[in-house]
Amino acid sequence: MRLILYSKPGCHLCEGLQEKLEQIQNLSFELEIRDITTREDWFSAYEYEVPVLYLSNHRDAEGTEGSEKPLPRPSPRVNVQQLEQMLRKYLAN
């Protein structure tokens, strides 16, 4: 399972979320950071939205793997344990 974090340099909310994701120890996932300034399509889609978190490699209704599912943005005040609980809920589905 992979989490994708759309981020941009100098974004304090992005950095905070990345730090918390890296501190989660009771869930197994790969974290991919995508810098929106490196691709025009990402930049136009997420310029005012970062940080944006996606769950990748989940199976959709047809059983197809490799699609990306957006996750709700956690509050900047969420702690590591609360973030882990939120992710666990989405991974269970």
PyMOL Python script that loads the backbone (N, CA, C, O; Angstrom):
from pymol import cmd

cmd.read_pdbstr("""\
ATOM      1  N   MET A   1       0.842  -1.170   0.000  1.00  0.00           N
ATOM      2  CA  MET A   1       0.000   0.000   0.000  1.00  0.00           C
ATOM      3  C   MET A   1       0.889   1.236   0.000  1.00  0.00           C
ATOM      4  O   MET A   1       1.960   1.260   0.606  1.00  0.00           O
ATOM      5  N   ARG A   2       0.412   2.254  -0.697  1.00  0.00           N
ATOM      6  CA  ARG A   2       1.217   3.458  -0.852  1.00  0.00           C
ATOM      7  C   ARG A   2       0.359   4.685  -0.589  1.00  0.00           C
ATOM      8  O   ARG A   2      -0.796   4.754  -1.010  1.00  0.00           O
ATOM      9  N   LEU A   3       0.935   5.649   0.112  1.00  0.00           N
ATOM     10  CA  LEU A   3       0.319   6.959   0.298  1.00  0.00           C
ATOM     11  C   LEU A   3       1.092   7.945  -0.557  1.00  0.00           C
ATOM     12  O   LEU A   3       2.322   7.923  -0.601  1.00  0.00           O
ATOM     13  N   ILE A   4       0.358   8.805  -1.232  1.00  0.00           N
ATOM     14  CA  ILE A   4       0.967   9.835  -2.069  1.00  0.00           C
ATOM     15  C   ILE A   4       0.628  11.192  -1.449  1.00  0.00           C
ATOM     16  O   ILE A   4      -0.540  11.515  -1.231  1.00  0.00           O
ATOM     17  N   LEU A   5       1.658  11.970  -1.173  1.00  0.00           N
ATOM     18  CA  LEU A   5       1.487  13.303  -0.603  1.00  0.00           C
ATOM     19  C   LEU A   5       1.894  14.326  -1.647  1.00  0.00           C
ATOM     20  O   LEU A   5       3.068  14.432  -2.002  1.00  0.00           O
ATOM     21  N   TYR A   6       0.916  15.081  -2.137  1.00  0.00           N
ATOM     22  CA  TYR A   6       1.209  16.198  -3.044  1.00  0.00           C
ATOM     23  C   TYR A   6       1.606  17.376  -2.170  1.00  0.00           C
ATOM     24  O   TYR A   6       0.871  17.768  -1.264  1.00  0.00           O
ATOM     25  N   SER A   7       2.772  17.932  -2.452  1.00  0.00           N
ATOM     26  CA  SER A   7       3.379  18.928  -1.590  1.00  0.00           C
ATOM     27  C   SER A   7       4.083  19.966  -2.454  1.00  0.00           C
ATOM     28  O   SER A   7       4.181  19.812  -3.672  1.00  0.00           O
ATOM     29  N   LYS A   8       4.568  21.016  -1.817  1.00  0.00           N
ATOM     30  CA  LYS A   8       5.431  21.966  -2.518  1.00  0.00           C
ATOM     31  C   LYS A   8       6.434  22.536  -1.533  1.00  0.00           C
ATOM     32  O   LYS A   8       6.160  22.606  -0.335  1.00  0.00           O
ATOM     33  N   PRO A   9       7.595  22.944  -2.031  1.00  0.00           N
ATOM     34  CA  PRO A   9       8.633  23.484  -1.159  1.00  0.00           C
ATOM     35  C   PRO A   9       8.123  24.697  -0.375  1.00  0.00           C
ATOM     36  O   PRO A   9       7.401  25.539  -0.910  1.00  0.00           O
ATOM     37  N   GLY A  10       8.510  24.768   0.893  1.00  0.00           N
ATOM     38  CA  GLY A  10       8.136  25.904   1.728  1.00  0.00           C
ATOM     39  C   GLY A  10       6.736  25.834   2.307  1.00  0.00           C
ATOM     40  O   GLY A  10       6.299  26.772   2.973  1.00  0.00           O
ATOM     41  N   CYS A  11       6.022  24.742   2.067  1.00  0.00           N
ATOM     42  CA  CYS A  11       4.665  24.586   2.608  1.00  0.00           C
ATOM     43  C   CYS A  11       4.768  23.966   4.001  1.00  0.00           C
ATOM     44  O   CYS A  11       5.083  22.784   4.137  1.00  0.00           O
ATOM     45  N   HIS A  12       4.506  24.757   5.020  1.00  0.00           N
ATOM     46  CA  HIS A  12       4.651  24.274   6.396  1.00  0.00           C
ATOM     47  C   HIS A  12       3.616  23.208   6.734  1.00  0.00           C
ATOM     48  O   HIS A  12       3.909  22.288   7.498  1.00  0.00           O
ATOM     49  N   LEU A  13       2.409  23.318   6.176  1.00  0.00           N
ATOM     50  CA  LEU A  13       1.393  22.287   6.411  1.00  0.00           C
ATOM     51  C   LEU A  13       1.843  20.959   5.795  1.00  0.00           C
ATOM     52  O   LEU A  13       1.654  19.895   6.384  1.00  0.00           O
ATOM     53  N   CYS A  14       2.435  21.035   4.612  1.00  0.00           N
ATOM     54  CA  CYS A  14       2.934  19.835   3.935  1.00  0.00           C
ATOM     55  C   CYS A  14       4.042  19.181   4.759  1.00  0.00           C
ATOM     56  O   CYS A  14       4.042  17.968   4.969  1.00  0.00           O
ATOM     57  N   GLU A  15       4.975  19.997   5.218  1.00  0.00           N
ATOM     58  CA  GLU A  15       6.095  19.479   6.001  1.00  0.00           C
ATOM     59  C   GLU A  15       5.613  18.841   7.295  1.00  0.00           C
ATOM     60  O   GLU A  15       6.113  17.793   7.703  1.00  0.00           O
ATOM     61  N   GLY A  16       4.636  19.480   7.941  1.00  0.00           N
ATOM     62  CA  GLY A  16       4.101  18.938   9.191  1.00  0.00           C
ATOM     63  C   GLY A  16       3.421  17.601   8.979  1.00  0.00           C
ATOM     64  O   GLY A  16       3.606  16.675   9.769  1.00  0.00           O
ATOM     65  N   LEU A  17       2.632  17.493   7.914  1.00  0.00           N
ATOM     66  CA  LEU A  17       1.943  16.237   7.631  1.00  0.00           C
ATOM     67  C   LEU A  17       2.951  15.153   7.265  1.00  0.00           C
ATOM     68  O   LEU A  17       2.810  14.008   7.696  1.00  0.00           O
ATOM     69  N   GLN A  18       3.955  15.494   6.484  1.00  0.00           N
ATOM     70  CA  GLN A  18       4.979  14.517   6.107  1.00  0.00           C
ATOM     71  C   GLN A  18       5.698  13.989   7.346  1.00  0.00           C
ATOM     72  O   GLN A  18       5.923  12.784   7.462  1.00  0.00           O
ATOM     73  N   GLU A  19       6.059  14.875   8.270  1.00  0.00           N
ATOM     74  CA  GLU A  19       6.742  14.454   9.501  1.00  0.00           C
ATOM     75  C   GLU A  19       5.881  13.485  10.299  1.00  0.00           C
ATOM     76  O   GLU A  19       6.379  12.479  10.804  1.00  0.00           O
ATOM     77  N   LYS A  20       4.593  13.784  10.415  1.00  0.00           N
ATOM     78  CA  LYS A  20       3.699  12.904  11.166  1.00  0.00           C
ATOM     79  C   LYS A  20       3.534  11.554  10.479  1.00  0.00           C
ATOM     80  O   LYS A  20       3.525  10.515  11.138  1.00  0.00           O
ATOM     81  N   LEU A  21       3.402  11.569   9.153  1.00  0.00           N
ATOM     82  CA  LEU A  21       3.278  10.305   8.417  1.00  0.00           C
ATOM     83  C   LEU A  21       4.529   9.441   8.614  1.00  0.00           C
ATOM     84  O   LEU A  21       4.428   8.222   8.749  1.00  0.00           O
ATOM     85  N   GLU A  22       5.692  10.067   8.629  1.00  0.00           N
ATOM     86  CA  GLU A  22       6.946   9.327   8.793  1.00  0.00           C
ATOM     87  C   GLU A  22       7.103   8.766  10.206  1.00  0.00           C
ATOM     88  O   GLU A  22       7.901   7.853  10.418  1.00  0.00           O
ATOM     89  N   GLN A  23       6.354   9.300  11.177  1.00  0.00           N
ATOM     90  CA  GLN A  23       6.438   8.821  12.552  1.00  0.00           C
ATOM     91  C   GLN A  23       5.493   7.655  12.840  1.00  0.00           C
ATOM     92  O   GLN A  23       5.598   7.024  13.892  1.00  0.00           O
ATOM     93  N   ILE A  24       4.580   7.364  11.928  1.00  0.00           N
ATOM     94  CA  ILE A  24       3.638   6.261  12.144  1.00  0.00           C
ATOM     95  C   ILE A  24       4.400   4.944  12.061  1.00  0.00           C
ATOM     96  O   ILE A  24       5.091   4.675  11.078  1.00  0.00           O
ATOM     97  N   GLN A  25       4.267   4.125  13.107  1.00  0.00           N
ATOM     98  CA  GLN A  25       5.027   2.879  13.156  1.00  0.00           C
ATOM     99  C   GLN A  25       4.150   1.632  13.110  1.00  0.00           C
ATOM    100  O   GLN A  25       4.656   0.547  12.822  1.00  0.00           O
ATOM    101  N   ASN A  26       2.863   1.751  13.382  1.00  0.00           N
ATOM    102  CA  ASN A  26       2.001   0.575  13.475  1.00  0.00           C
ATOM    103  C   ASN A  26       1.223   0.287  12.194  1.00  0.00           C
ATOM    104  O   ASN A  26       0.352  -0.583  12.178  1.00  0.00           O
ATOM    105  N   LEU A  27       1.532   1.009  11.132  1.00  0.00           N
ATOM    106  CA  LEU A  27       0.919   0.764   9.824  1.00  0.00           C
ATOM    107  C   LEU A  27       2.038   0.619   8.809  1.00  0.00           C
ATOM    108  O   LEU A  27       3.048   1.321   8.869  1.00  0.00           O
ATOM    109  N   SER A  28       1.845  -0.292   7.888  1.00  0.00           N
ATOM    110  CA  SER A  28       2.859  -0.499   6.865  1.00  0.00           C
ATOM    111  C   SER A  28       2.411   0.171   5.565  1.00  0.00           C
ATOM    112  O   SER A  28       1.412  -0.225   4.964  1.00  0.00           O
ATOM    113  N   PHE A  29       3.148   1.173   5.147  1.00  0.00           N
ATOM    114  CA  PHE A  29       2.853   1.851   3.889  1.00  0.00           C
ATOM    115  C   PHE A  29       4.116   2.504   3.358  1.00  0.00           C
ATOM    116  O   PHE A  29       5.055   2.789   4.101  1.00  0.00           O
ATOM    117  N   GLU A  30       4.112   2.731   2.064  1.00  0.00           N
ATOM    118  CA  GLU A  30       5.187   3.458   1.402  1.00  0.00           C
ATOM    119  C   GLU A  30       4.693   4.879   1.203  1.00  0.00           C
ATOM    120  O   GLU A  30       3.570   5.084   0.743  1.00  0.00           O
ATOM    121  N   LEU A  31       5.513   5.860   1.540  1.00  0.00           N
ATOM    122  CA  LEU A  31       5.132   7.263   1.377  1.00  0.00           C
ATOM    123  C   LEU A  31       5.861   7.838   0.172  1.00  0.00           C
ATOM    124  O   LEU A  31       7.091   7.851   0.121  1.00  0.00           O
ATOM    125  N   GLU A  32       5.093   8.308  -0.788  1.00  0.00           N
ATOM    126  CA  GLU A  32       5.653   8.958  -1.975  1.00  0.00           C
ATOM    127  C   GLU A  32       5.318  10.439  -1.905  1.00  0.00           C
ATOM    128  O   GLU A  32       4.150  10.809  -1.783  1.00  0.00           O
ATOM    129  N   ILE A  33       6.327  11.280  -1.982  1.00  0.00           N
ATOM    130  CA  ILE A  33       6.132  12.729  -1.960  1.00  0.00           C
ATOM    131  C   ILE A  33       6.193  13.224  -3.403  1.00  0.00           C
ATOM    132  O   ILE A  33       7.168  12.969  -4.110  1.00  0.00           O
ATOM    133  N   ARG A  34       5.162  13.924  -3.834  1.00  0.00           N
ATOM    134  CA  ARG A  34       5.140  14.488  -5.184  1.00  0.00           C
ATOM    135  C   ARG A  34       5.166  16.012  -5.078  1.00  0.00           C
ATOM    136  O   ARG A  34       4.236  16.628  -4.557  1.00  0.00           O
ATOM    137  N   ASP A  35       6.230  16.597  -5.573  1.00  0.00           N
ATOM    138  CA  ASP A  35       6.399  18.052  -5.575  1.00  0.00           C
ATOM    139  C   ASP A  35       5.593  18.622  -6.741  1.00  0.00           C
ATOM    140  O   ASP A  35       5.915  18.384  -7.905  1.00  0.00           O
ATOM    141  N   ILE A  36       4.543  19.375  -6.416  1.00  0.00           N
ATOM    142  CA  ILE A  36       3.645  19.870  -7.464  1.00  0.00           C
ATOM    143  C   ILE A  36       4.318  20.879  -8.390  1.00  0.00           C
ATOM    144  O   ILE A  36       3.807  21.160  -9.474  1.00  0.00           O
ATOM    145  N   THR A  37       5.473  21.431  -7.966  1.00  0.00           N
ATOM    146  CA  THR A  37       6.158  22.408  -8.820  1.00  0.00           C
ATOM    147  C   THR A  37       6.928  21.726  -9.947  1.00  0.00           C
ATOM    148  O   THR A  37       7.478  22.400 -10.817  1.00  0.00           O
ATOM    149  N   THR A  38       6.971  20.384  -9.937  1.00  0.00           N
ATOM    150  CA  THR A  38       7.731  19.676 -10.972  1.00  0.00           C
ATOM    151  C   THR A  38       6.872  19.293 -12.172  1.00  0.00           C
ATOM    152  O   THR A  38       7.402  18.893 -13.208  1.00  0.00           O
ATOM    153  N   ARG A  39       5.557  19.411 -12.042  1.00  0.00           N
ATOM    154  CA  ARG A  39       4.672  19.076 -13.166  1.00  0.00           C
ATOM    155  C   ARG A  39       3.537  20.083 -13.243  1.00  0.00           C
ATOM    156  O   ARG A  39       2.900  20.399 -12.238  1.00  0.00           O
ATOM    157  N   GLU A  40       3.295  20.577 -14.436  1.00  0.00           N
ATOM    158  CA  GLU A  40       2.265  21.604 -14.632  1.00  0.00           C
ATOM    159  C   GLU A  40       0.870  21.109 -14.259  1.00  0.00           C
ATOM    160  O   GLU A  40       0.086  21.855 -13.671  1.00  0.00           O
ATOM    161  N   ASP A  41       0.552  19.850 -14.597  1.00  0.00           N
ATOM    162  CA  ASP A  41      -0.781  19.321 -14.282  1.00  0.00           C
ATOM    163  C   ASP A  41      -0.991  19.214 -12.772  1.00  0.00           C
ATOM    164  O   ASP A  41      -2.077  19.522 -12.281  1.00  0.00           O
ATOM    165  N   TRP A  42       0.037  18.780 -12.025  1.00  0.00           N
ATOM    166  CA  TRP A  42      -0.091  18.720 -10.571  1.00  0.00           C
ATOM    167  C   TRP A  42      -0.232  20.131  -9.996  1.00  0.00           C
ATOM    168  O   TRP A  42      -1.043  20.367  -9.100  1.00  0.00           O
ATOM    169  N   PHE A  43       0.567  21.065 -10.519  1.00  0.00           N
ATOM    170  CA  PHE A  43       0.537  22.428  -9.995  1.00  0.00           C
ATOM    171  C   PHE A  43      -0.831  23.065 -10.197  1.00  0.00           C
ATOM    172  O   PHE A  43      -1.379  23.676  -9.280  1.00  0.00           O
ATOM    173  N   SER A  44      -1.381  22.922 -11.399  1.00  0.00           N
ATOM    174  CA  SER A  44      -2.687  23.538 -11.656  1.00  0.00           C
ATOM    175  C   SER A  44      -3.791  22.872 -10.832  1.00  0.00           C
ATOM    176  O   SER A  44      -4.761  23.525 -10.446  1.00  0.00           O
ATOM    177  N   ALA A  45      -3.645  21.581 -10.565  1.00  0.00           N
ATOM    178  CA  ALA A  45      -4.669  20.872  -9.797  1.00  0.00           C
ATOM    179  C   ALA A  45      -4.588  21.172  -8.296  1.00  0.00           C
ATOM    180  O   ALA A  45      -5.618  21.249  -7.626  1.00  0.00           O
ATOM    181  N   TYR A  46      -3.375  21.341  -7.766  1.00  0.00           N
ATOM    182  CA  TYR A  46      -3.210  21.386  -6.302  1.00  0.00           C
ATOM    183  C   TYR A  46      -2.567  22.664  -5.771  1.00  0.00           C
ATOM    184  O   TYR A  46      -2.235  22.734  -4.588  1.00  0.00           O
ATOM    185  N   GLU A  47      -2.385  23.673  -6.618  1.00  0.00           N
ATOM    186  CA  GLU A  47      -1.684  24.891  -6.209  1.00  0.00           C
ATOM    187  C   GLU A  47      -2.208  25.458  -4.888  1.00  0.00           C
ATOM    188  O   GLU A  47      -1.425  25.860  -4.027  1.00  0.00           O
ATOM    189  N   TYR A  48      -3.529  25.489  -4.733  1.00  0.00           N
ATOM    190  CA  TYR A  48      -4.124  26.085  -3.526  1.00  0.00           C
ATOM    191  C   TYR A  48      -4.662  25.032  -2.577  1.00  0.00           C
ATOM    192  O   TYR A  48      -5.355  25.369  -1.617  1.00  0.00           O
ATOM    193  N   GLU A  49      -4.360  23.767  -2.821  1.00  0.00           N
ATOM    194  CA  GLU A  49      -4.939  22.679  -2.040  1.00  0.00           C
ATOM    195  C   GLU A  49      -3.943  21.939  -1.152  1.00  0.00           C
ATOM    196  O   GLU A  49      -4.350  21.257  -0.211  1.00  0.00           O
ATOM    197  N   VAL A  50      -2.649  22.061  -1.432  1.00  0.00           N
ATOM    198  CA  VAL A  50      -1.666  21.254  -0.709  1.00  0.00           C
ATOM    199  C   VAL A  50      -1.715  21.517   0.788  1.00  0.00           C
ATOM    200  O   VAL A  50      -1.990  22.643   1.201  1.00  0.00           O
ATOM    201  N   PRO A  51      -1.456  20.508   1.608  1.00  0.00           N
ATOM    202  CA  PRO A  51      -1.102  19.139   1.243  1.00  0.00           C
ATOM    203  C   PRO A  51      -2.334  18.318   0.843  1.00  0.00           C
ATOM    204  O   PRO A  51      -3.413  18.467   1.417  1.00  0.00           O
ATOM    205  N   VAL A  52      -2.146  17.459  -0.145  1.00  0.00           N
ATOM    206  CA  VAL A  52      -3.201  16.560  -0.600  1.00  0.00           C
ATOM    207  C   VAL A  52      -2.671  15.141  -0.471  1.00  0.00           C
ATOM    208  O   VAL A  52      -1.560  14.835  -0.904  1.00  0.00           O
ATOM    209  N   LEU A  53      -3.482  14.281   0.130  1.00  0.00           N
ATOM    210  CA  LEU A  53      -3.070  12.913   0.408  1.00  0.00           C
ATOM    211  C   LEU A  53      -3.943  11.945  -0.376  1.00  0.00           C
ATOM    212  O   LEU A  53      -5.168  12.066  -0.385  1.00  0.00           O
ATOM    213  N   TYR A  54      -3.303  10.983  -1.033  1.00  0.00           N
ATOM    214  CA  TYR A  54      -4.007   9.950  -1.797  1.00  0.00           C
ATOM    215  C   TYR A  54      -3.571   8.575  -1.330  1.00  0.00           C
ATOM    216  O   TYR A  54      -2.419   8.365  -0.949  1.00  0.00           O
ATOM    217  N   LEU A  55      -4.500   7.656  -1.364  1.00  0.00           N
ATOM    218  CA  LEU A  55      -4.214   6.247  -1.132  1.00  0.00           C
ATOM    219  C   LEU A  55      -4.095   5.589  -2.498  1.00  0.00           C
ATOM    220  O   LEU A  55      -4.996   5.717  -3.326  1.00  0.00           O
ATOM    221  N   SER A  56      -3.014   4.898  -2.740  1.00  0.00           N
ATOM    222  CA  SER A  56      -2.781   4.270  -4.042  1.00  0.00           C
ATOM    223  C   SER A  56      -2.754   2.759  -3.898  1.00  0.00           C
ATOM    224  O   SER A  56      -2.551   2.225  -2.808  1.00  0.00           O
ATOM    225  N   ASN A  57      -2.961   2.085  -5.014  1.00  0.00           N
ATOM    226  CA  ASN A  57      -2.907   0.627  -5.088  1.00  0.00           C
ATOM    227  C   ASN A  57      -4.052  -0.057  -4.350  1.00  0.00           C
ATOM    228  O   ASN A  57      -3.926  -1.217  -3.956  1.00  0.00           O
ATOM    229  N   HIS A  58      -5.152   0.635  -4.161  1.00  0.00           N
ATOM    230  CA  HIS A  58      -6.318  -0.047  -3.595  1.00  0.00           C
ATOM    231  C   HIS A  58      -7.103  -0.675  -4.740  1.00  0.00           C
ATOM    232  O   HIS A  58      -6.934  -0.295  -5.898  1.00  0.00           O
ATOM    233  N   ARG A  59      -7.937  -1.610  -4.422  1.00  0.00           N
ATOM    234  CA  ARG A  59      -8.774  -2.251  -5.445  1.00  0.00           C
ATOM    235  C   ARG A  59     -10.106  -1.523  -5.508  1.00  0.00           C
ATOM    236  O   ARG A  59     -10.747  -1.280  -4.485  1.00  0.00           O
ATOM    237  N   ASP A  60     -10.509  -1.182  -6.713  1.00  0.00           N
ATOM    238  CA  ASP A  60     -11.813  -0.542  -6.869  1.00  0.00           C
ATOM    239  C   ASP A  60     -12.889  -1.619  -7.000  1.00  0.00           C
ATOM    240  O   ASP A  60     -12.601  -2.805  -6.839  1.00  0.00           O
ATOM    241  N   ALA A  61     -14.099  -1.224  -7.285  1.00  0.00           N
ATOM    242  CA  ALA A  61     -15.235  -2.154  -7.321  1.00  0.00           C
ATOM    243  C   ALA A  61     -15.023  -3.271  -8.343  1.00  0.00           C
ATOM    244  O   ALA A  61     -15.525  -4.380  -8.160  1.00  0.00           O
ATOM    245  N   GLU A  62     -14.286  -2.989  -9.413  1.00  0.00           N
ATOM    246  CA  GLU A  62     -14.043  -4.001 -10.434  1.00  0.00           C
ATOM    247  C   GLU A  62     -12.810  -4.844 -10.116  1.00  0.00           C
ATOM    248  O   GLU A  62     -12.465  -5.753 -10.871  1.00  0.00           O
ATOM    249  N   GLY A  63     -12.145  -4.542  -8.996  1.00  0.00           N
ATOM    250  CA  GLY A  63     -10.945  -5.296  -8.642  1.00  0.00           C
ATOM    251  C   GLY A  63      -9.694  -4.801  -9.326  1.00  0.00           C
ATOM    252  O   GLY A  63      -8.663  -5.473  -9.284  1.00  0.00           O
ATOM    253  N   THR A  64      -9.757  -3.641  -9.956  1.00  0.00           N
ATOM    254  CA  THR A  64      -8.607  -3.081 -10.645  1.00  0.00           C
ATOM    255  C   THR A  64      -7.673  -2.422  -9.635  1.00  0.00           C
ATOM    256  O   THR A  64      -8.106  -1.638  -8.790  1.00  0.00           O
ATOM    257  N   GLU A  65      -6.400  -2.747  -9.733  1.00  0.00           N
ATOM    258  CA  GLU A  65      -5.426  -2.144  -8.836  1.00  0.00           C
ATOM    259  C   GLU A  65      -4.759  -0.948  -9.498  1.00  0.00           C
ATOM    260  O   GLU A  65      -4.824  -0.786 -10.716  1.00  0.00           O
ATOM    261  N   GLY A  66      -4.112  -0.107  -8.683  1.00  0.00           N
ATOM    262  CA  GLY A  66      -3.304   0.968  -9.214  1.00  0.00           C
ATOM    263  C   GLY A  66      -4.001   2.305  -9.302  1.00  0.00           C
ATOM    264  O   GLY A  66      -3.381   3.285  -9.715  1.00  0.00           O
ATOM    265  N   SER A  67      -5.246   2.384  -8.935  1.00  0.00           N
ATOM    266  CA  SER A  67      -5.922   3.673  -8.957  1.00  0.00           C
ATOM    267  C   SER A  67      -5.598   4.440  -7.679  1.00  0.00           C
ATOM    268  O   SER A  67      -5.102   3.879  -6.702  1.00  0.00           O
ATOM    269  N   GLU A  68      -5.889   5.719  -7.714  1.00  0.00           N
ATOM    270  CA  GLU A  68      -5.613   6.577  -6.554  1.00  0.00           C
ATOM    271  C   GLU A  68      -6.919   7.104  -5.993  1.00  0.00           C
ATOM    272  O   GLU A  68      -7.804   7.540  -6.729  1.00  0.00           O
ATOM    273  N   LYS A  69      -7.021   7.055  -4.667  1.00  0.00           N
ATOM    274  CA  LYS A  69      -8.225   7.504  -3.979  1.00  0.00           C
ATOM    275  C   LYS A  69      -7.856   8.667  -3.056  1.00  0.00           C
ATOM    276  O   LYS A  69      -6.994   8.513  -2.191  1.00  0.00           O
ATOM    277  N   PRO A  70      -8.497   9.832  -3.226  1.00  0.00           N
ATOM    278  CA  PRO A  70      -8.166  10.955  -2.336  1.00  0.00           C
ATOM    279  C   PRO A  70      -8.642  10.684  -0.921  1.00  0.00           C
ATOM    280  O   PRO A  70      -9.701  10.093  -0.709  1.00  0.00           O
ATOM    281  N   LEU A  71      -7.848  11.121   0.041  1.00  0.00           N
ATOM    282  CA  LEU A  71      -8.203  11.010   1.453  1.00  0.00           C
ATOM    283  C   LEU A  71      -8.510  12.407   1.984  1.00  0.00           C
ATOM    284  O   LEU A  71      -7.954  13.392   1.497  1.00  0.00           O
ATOM    285  N   PRO A  72      -9.386  12.496   2.974  1.00  0.00           N
ATOM    286  CA  PRO A  72      -9.662  13.816   3.562  1.00  0.00           C
ATOM    287  C   PRO A  72      -8.384  14.391   4.178  1.00  0.00           C
ATOM    288  O   PRO A  72      -7.552  13.663   4.719  1.00  0.00           O
ATOM    289  N   ARG A  73      -8.255  15.699   4.083  1.00  0.00           N
ATOM    290  CA  ARG A  73      -7.066  16.342   4.658  1.00  0.00           C
ATOM    291  C   ARG A  73      -7.183  16.358   6.179  1.00  0.00           C
ATOM    292  O   ARG A  73      -8.167  16.859   6.725  1.00  0.00           O
ATOM    293  N   PRO A  74      -6.185  15.813   6.858  1.00  0.00           N
ATOM    294  CA  PRO A  74      -6.216  15.867   8.326  1.00  0.00           C
ATOM    295  C   PRO A  74      -5.948  17.283   8.820  1.00  0.00           C
ATOM    296  O   PRO A  74      -5.262  18.064   8.162  1.00  0.00           O
ATOM    297  N   SER A  75      -6.489  17.595   9.965  1.00  0.00           N
ATOM    298  CA  SER A  75      -6.241  18.894  10.588  1.00  0.00           C
ATOM    299  C   SER A  75      -4.752  19.039  10.882  1.00  0.00           C
ATOM    300  O   SER A  75      -4.095  18.056  11.225  1.00  0.00           O
ATOM    301  N   PRO A  76      -4.211  20.246  10.754  1.00  0.00           N
ATOM    302  CA  PRO A  76      -2.806  20.453  11.125  1.00  0.00           C
ATOM    303  C   PRO A  76      -2.551  20.160  12.606  1.00  0.00           C
ATOM    304  O   PRO A  76      -1.408  19.949  13.010  1.00  0.00           O
ATOM    305  N   ARG A  77      -3.605  20.147  13.404  1.00  0.00           N
ATOM    306  CA  ARG A  77      -3.467  19.895  14.849  1.00  0.00           C
ATOM    307  C   ARG A  77      -3.522  18.421  15.211  1.00  0.00           C
ATOM    308  O   ARG A  77      -3.316  18.060  16.369  1.00  0.00           O
ATOM    309  N   VAL A  78      -3.802  17.554  14.223  1.00  0.00           N
ATOM    310  CA  VAL A  78      -3.911  16.130  14.498  1.00  0.00           C
ATOM    311  C   VAL A  78      -2.553  15.599  14.969  1.00  0.00           C
ATOM    312  O   VAL A  78      -1.509  16.007  14.460  1.00  0.00           O
ATOM    313  N   ASN A  79      -2.578  14.685  15.946  1.00  0.00           N
ATOM    314  CA  ASN A  79      -1.308  14.092  16.375  1.00  0.00           C
ATOM    315  C   ASN A  79      -1.071  12.792  15.607  1.00  0.00           C
ATOM    316  O   ASN A  79      -1.927  12.348  14.841  1.00  0.00           O
ATOM    317  N   VAL A  80       0.084  12.194  15.817  1.00  0.00           N
ATOM    318  CA  VAL A  80       0.477  11.012  15.053  1.00  0.00           C
ATOM    319  C   VAL A  80      -0.517   9.866  15.272  1.00  0.00           C
ATOM    320  O   VAL A  80      -0.877   9.167  14.324  1.00  0.00           O
ATOM    321  N   GLN A  81      -0.958   9.674  16.522  1.00  0.00           N
ATOM    322  CA  GLN A  81      -1.889   8.586  16.820  1.00  0.00           C
ATOM    323  C   GLN A  81      -3.237   8.809  16.126  1.00  0.00           C
ATOM    324  O   GLN A  81      -3.819   7.864  15.593  1.00  0.00           O
ATOM    325  N   GLN A  82      -3.730  10.032  16.128  1.00  0.00           N
ATOM    326  CA  GLN A  82      -4.993  10.337  15.468  1.00  0.00           C
ATOM    327  C   GLN A  82      -4.874  10.143  13.957  1.00  0.00           C
ATOM    328  O   GLN A  82      -5.800   9.643  13.319  1.00  0.00           O
ATOM    329  N   LEU A  83      -3.748  10.534  13.392  1.00  0.00           N
ATOM    330  CA  LEU A  83      -3.512  10.351  11.969  1.00  0.00           C
ATOM    331  C   LEU A  83      -3.483   8.862  11.624  1.00  0.00           C
ATOM    332  O   LEU A  83      -4.045   8.436  10.615  1.00  0.00           O
ATOM    333  N   GLU A  84      -2.832   8.095  12.459  1.00  0.00           N
ATOM    334  CA  GLU A  84      -2.774   6.642  12.248  1.00  0.00           C
ATOM    335  C   GLU A  84      -4.176   6.032  12.292  1.00  0.00           C
ATOM    336  O   GLU A  84      -4.508   5.178  11.470  1.00  0.00           O
ATOM    337  N   GLN A  85      -4.992   6.465  13.241  1.00  0.00           N
ATOM    338  CA  GLN A  85      -6.369   5.956  13.338  1.00  0.00           C
ATOM    339  C   GLN A  85      -7.165   6.297  12.080  1.00  0.00           C
ATOM    340  O   GLN A  85      -7.901   5.455  11.566  1.00  0.00           O
ATOM    341  N   MET A  86      -7.023   7.510  11.590  1.00  0.00           N
ATOM    342  CA  MET A  86      -7.730   7.920  10.380  1.00  0.00           C
ATOM    343  C   MET A  86      -7.307   7.048   9.200  1.00  0.00           C
ATOM    344  O   MET A  86      -8.152   6.562   8.448  1.00  0.00           O
ATOM    345  N   LEU A  87      -6.001   6.853   9.042  1.00  0.00           N
ATOM    346  CA  LEU A  87      -5.505   6.047   7.933  1.00  0.00           C
ATOM    347  C   LEU A  87      -5.963   4.606   8.055  1.00  0.00           C
ATOM    348  O   LEU A  87      -6.311   3.981   7.053  1.00  0.00           O
ATOM    349  N   ARG A  88      -5.968   4.073   9.260  1.00  0.00           N
ATOM    350  CA  ARG A  88      -6.407   2.691   9.489  1.00  0.00           C
ATOM    351  C   ARG A  88      -7.858   2.511   9.030  1.00  0.00           C
ATOM    352  O   ARG A  88      -8.219   1.479   8.464  1.00  0.00           O
ATOM    353  N   LYS A  89      -8.672   3.521   9.282  1.00  0.00           N
ATOM    354  CA  LYS A  89     -10.086   3.464   8.875  1.00  0.00           C
ATOM    355  C   LYS A  89     -10.201   3.366   7.354  1.00  0.00           C
ATOM    356  O   LYS A  89     -11.007   2.587   6.845  1.00  0.00           O
ATOM    357  N   TYR A  90      -9.407   4.145   6.628  1.00  0.00           N
ATOM    358  CA  TYR A  90      -9.482   4.129   5.171  1.00  0.00           C
ATOM    359  C   TYR A  90      -8.836   2.894   4.565  1.00  0.00           C
ATOM    360  O   TYR A  90      -9.233   2.441   3.492  1.00  0.00           O
ATOM    361  N   LEU A  91      -7.847   2.355   5.248  1.00  0.00           N
ATOM    362  CA  LEU A  91      -7.189   1.139   4.755  1.00  0.00           C
ATOM    363  C   LEU A  91      -8.095  -0.065   4.929  1.00  0.00           C
ATOM    364  O   LEU A  91      -8.001  -1.024   4.164  1.00  0.00           O
ATOM    365  N   ALA A  92      -8.962  -0.030   5.911  1.00  0.00           N
ATOM    366  CA  ALA A  92      -9.862  -1.155   6.174  1.00  0.00           C
ATOM    367  C   ALA A  92     -10.928  -1.268   5.089  1.00  0.00           C
ATOM    368  O   ALA A  92     -11.460  -2.354   4.861  1.00  0.00           O
ATOM    369  N   ASN A  93     -11.243  -0.175   4.423  1.00  0.00           N
ATOM    370  CA  ASN A  93     -12.311  -0.188   3.408  1.00  0.00           C
ATOM    371  C   ASN A  93     -11.822  -0.748   2.089  1.00  0.00           C
ATOM    372  O   ASN A  93     -12.590  -0.831   1.130  1.00  0.00           O
TER     373      ASN A  93
END
""", "prot")
cmd.dss("prot")
cmd.show_as("cartoon", "prot")
cmd.util.cbc("prot")
cmd.orient("prot")
